[in-house]
């Protein structure tokens, strides 16, 4: 969890093969699962969010493609177990 903007952008580009400037939110969690960093590109520059839990761990998503929805990300950061929650059916075009 020592890396900042440039180091995390390097991981996104070199190891994930993604474009850091794409507007996606990239999630980095430490081994203990008590710290999380979110790297996001907004107009004009990068934003880096860092949260460290004093107690407990982040509940991780069991997802093979490593993509989660924005609502699942918010729930994970707030400490709500995503695995037990379910998305209700909604209309979509």
Backbone bond lengths (Angstrom), bond angles and torsions (degrees), N, CA, C in turn:
res aa  C-N    CA-C-N  psi(-1)  N-CA   C-N-CA  omega(-1)  CA-C   N-CA-C  phi
1 X - - - 1.457 - - 1.535 110.95 -
2 X 1.313 117.51 20.67 1.456 121.26 179.80 1.518 112.99 -86.95
3 X 1.308 117.50 -16.04 1.458 120.68 -175.14 1.531 110.62 -75.99
4 X 1.329 113.47 147.37 1.454 119.82 177.29 1.525 108.79 -115.85
5 X 1.309 117.58 -148.56 1.460 122.16 -173.05 1.527 113.12 -54.14
6 X 1.326 116.81 -56.81 1.462 120.32 -174.53 1.520 112.42 -66.75
7 X 1.322 117.92 -41.16 1.462 121.15 179.51 1.516 112.07 -64.87
8 X 1.322 117.15 -41.95 1.467 120.91 178.78 1.529 111.18 -69.74
9 X 1.332 117.38 -36.30 1.468 120.04 175.14 1.524 110.73 -63.01
10 X 1.325 117.01 -37.46 1.459 120.92 176.32 1.517 112.00 -62.74
11 X 1.323 117.40 -41.37 1.466 121.10 177.29 1.523 110.44 -63.64
12 X 1.318 116.62 -44.31 1.464 120.83 -179.89 1.529 110.13 -60.11
13 X 1.322 116.92 -44.71 1.457 121.18 -176.73 1.526 112.33 -74.29
14 X 1.319 117.04 -50.52 1.467 121.21 -171.18 1.523 113.80 -82.25
15 X 1.310 118.22 -40.81 1.461 120.53 -174.84 1.528 112.89 -94.92
16 X 1.328 117.32 -35.31 1.456 120.28 -179.16 1.522 112.31 -93.97
17 X 1.334 117.24 -17.24 1.456 121.05 -178.89 1.516 113.57 66.73
18 X 1.308 117.00 30.60 1.469 122.49 -178.11 1.526 109.30 -113.51
19 X 1.311 115.79 168.03 1.464 122.31 177.04 1.523 107.40 -99.21
20 X 1.319 116.28 119.06 1.464 120.41 -176.18 1.531 111.93 -67.42
21 X 1.319 117.44 -24.86 1.466 122.08 -178.32 1.527 112.63 -86.50
22 X 1.314 118.47 12.00 1.463 121.63 -173.25 1.534 113.74 -76.18
23 X 1.311 117.45 -15.67 1.458 120.16 -177.09 1.513 112.92 97.34
24 X 1.331 117.33 -6.02 1.466 120.65 176.12 1.527 109.64 -71.17
25 X 1.312 116.15 159.57 1.458 121.56 174.31 1.526 107.06 -101.56
26 X 1.322 116.61 122.18 1.463 122.06 179.75 1.526 108.54 -102.13
27 X 1.325 115.40 129.27 1.458 122.24 -173.18 1.524 109.68 -107.51
28 X 1.319 116.53 129.55 1.454 122.72 177.00 1.521 108.34 -124.86
29 X 1.336 116.99 128.43 1.461 122.64 -178.52 1.521 108.06 -125.77
30 X 1.327 117.27 139.48 1.459 119.69 179.01 1.527 110.82 -77.81
31 X 1.335 116.20 172.93 1.472 121.32 -176.55 1.523 113.07 -62.73
32 X 1.314 116.70 -37.24 1.468 120.55 -179.89 1.525 112.48 -74.24
33 X 1.329 116.30 -12.54 1.467 123.54 -178.65 1.526 112.50 61.58
34 X 1.332 115.66 31.42 1.462 118.72 176.53 1.531 112.25 -114.03
35 X 1.341 116.87 1.05 1.456 121.53 175.53 1.525 109.03 -133.40
36 X 1.323 115.07 143.91 1.458 120.23 179.49 1.522 108.33 -139.70
37 X 1.351 115.50 140.95 1.457 121.74 173.95 1.516 107.60 -124.94
38 X 1.321 115.72 137.35 1.453 122.75 177.06 1.521 107.71 -118.58
39 X 1.325 116.36 122.48 1.462 122.18 178.37 1.517 107.90 -106.98
40 X 1.326 115.90 127.40 1.465 120.93 -175.78 1.521 109.79 -143.52
41 X 1.330 116.22 136.90 1.463 121.20 175.26 1.518 109.42 -93.42
42 X 1.309 116.53 125.33 1.455 123.00 172.71 1.517 107.52 -118.09
43 X 1.306 117.14 170.66 1.459 120.96 179.81 1.522 110.14 -55.23
44 X 1.306 115.84 117.00 1.463 120.13 176.55 1.514 115.77 99.57
45 X 1.319 119.25 -15.21 1.461 118.35 179.48 1.517 113.90 168.20
46 X 1.323 113.85 178.58 1.455 121.31 -179.24 1.529 110.77 -86.31
47 X 1.325 114.28 150.62 1.461 122.26 173.07 1.519 106.60 -121.32
48 X 1.311 116.72 133.42 1.458 121.59 179.45 1.526 108.31 -123.19
49 X 1.337 115.57 116.75 1.460 121.56 176.34 1.524 107.75 -101.85
50 X 1.321 116.85 136.37 1.461 121.46 -179.39 1.527 107.65 -133.87
51 X 1.328 116.25 126.13 1.455 120.48 177.31 1.524 108.86 -128.68
52 X 1.319 115.51 130.88 1.463 121.71 176.36 1.518 108.22 -118.46
53 X 1.322 115.34 126.48 1.459 120.33 178.74 1.526 109.12 -85.21
54 X 1.301 116.19 134.52 1.458 120.74 175.32 1.517 110.80 -79.79
55 X 1.327 116.29 -23.34 1.458 121.62 -178.39 1.527 107.90 -148.63
56 X 1.321 117.79 138.89 1.461 121.56 177.02 1.520 112.90 87.67
57 X 1.329 115.18 -175.12 1.464 121.73 -179.36 1.528 109.84 -136.23
58 X 1.319 115.00 164.70 1.450 121.23 174.81 1.521 108.95 -80.75
59 X 1.322 117.28 136.06 1.461 122.03 175.40 1.518 107.61 -82.16
60 X 1.311 116.93 121.48 1.452 121.25 -176.63 1.517 111.21 -91.82
61 X 1.314 115.61 153.16 1.453 122.51 179.70 1.519 109.21 -85.56
62 X 1.328 117.53 133.06 1.460 121.31 173.45 1.520 107.44 -89.53
63 X 1.319 115.49 87.73 1.455 121.11 -174.66 1.523 107.61 -134.81
64 X 1.317 117.27 123.42 1.464 121.02 -174.76 1.518 113.31 -69.37
65 X 1.323 118.56 -34.92 1.461 119.13 -177.61 1.527 112.53 -88.32
66 X 1.331 117.53 1.72 1.460 123.94 175.10 1.526 113.43 61.23
67 X 1.311 117.63 26.59 1.460 121.57 175.05 1.515 107.86 -114.52
68 X 1.332 114.63 135.08 1.459 118.71 176.79 1.521 108.35 -130.28
69 X 1.295 116.29 158.69 1.461 120.54 179.62 1.535 109.53 -78.96
70 X 1.323 114.68 162.81 1.463 120.28 178.98 1.521 110.79 -61.00
71 X 1.339 116.90 -40.01 1.463 119.74 -179.35 1.530 110.95 -65.64
72 X 1.339 117.90 -38.41 1.472 120.62 176.47 1.520 111.44 -65.14
73 X 1.324 116.94 -36.95 1.463 120.72 177.83 1.523 110.68 -63.98
74 X 1.317 116.85 -44.42 1.467 120.88 179.42 1.531 109.99 -62.94
75 X 1.322 117.02 -43.40 1.466 120.40 178.01 1.523 111.13 -61.52
76 X 1.330 117.15 -42.22 1.463 121.44 -179.67 1.524 110.79 -62.11
77 X 1.321 116.88 -43.69 1.465 120.79 -179.82 1.526 111.09 -66.20
78 X 1.312 117.21 -34.49 1.462 121.62 179.92 1.523 113.10 -81.02
79 X 1.325 117.89 -5.54 1.454 120.52 175.82 1.511 114.81 90.14
80 X 1.309 117.37 15.22 1.459 121.04 179.15 1.516 108.31 -91.81
81 X 1.333 117.04 132.32 1.454 121.98 -176.40 1.524 109.90 -68.64
82 X 1.318 116.70 112.74 1.454 122.24 -175.98 1.520 111.49 -72.05
83 X 1.298 117.32 -32.61 1.463 121.89 -175.72 1.527 110.61 -62.09
84 X 1.313 117.29 -37.83 1.459 121.05 -178.07 1.526 112.68 -81.76
85 X 1.323 117.47 -17.92 1.461 119.47 179.66 1.529 109.53 -83.02
86 X 1.322 115.67 156.63 1.463 120.05 178.88 1.517 109.52 -137.48
87 X 1.307 115.08 147.03 1.461 121.50 179.00 1.518 109.45 -86.93
88 X 1.311 116.44 126.30 1.457 121.40 176.70 1.518 109.30 -76.87
89 X 1.315 116.07 152.07 1.446 121.70 -178.46 1.529 110.01 -65.62
90 X 1.339 115.86 133.21 1.447 122.79 179.48 1.518 109.53 -131.30
91 X 1.323 115.53 155.72 1.458 120.98 177.95 1.518 109.65 -73.01
92 X 1.322 117.12 138.98 1.451 121.72 173.05 1.516 109.07 -146.69
93 X 1.302 115.87 149.39 1.457 121.24 179.70 1.496 111.84 -80.73
